[in-house]
């Protein structure tokens, strides 16, 4: 498995975890500055990770194993937090 795609997948998950709740708040009518910034930031992370996946040569991409595990762990924690915040009654 190429580390580039794992790294960019983790960044996409973090962007989705930031953007999804913000988009839900926008749909509900909350148009505050923090919500708008989270929407833009989450969308930007998803778009930039996709762009980097398409434009970067996987053989030239270098990242340490510890850093890659940190990004994957952060993606898992942010996804867990988003899921737990979306479930009513918890």
Secondary structure, DSSP 4 states (H G I P E B T S, - for coil): --HHHHHHHHHHHHHHHHHHHHHHHHHHT---HHHHHHHHHHHHHHHHHHHHHHHS-TTT----HHHHHHHHHHHHHHHHHHHHHHSTT-
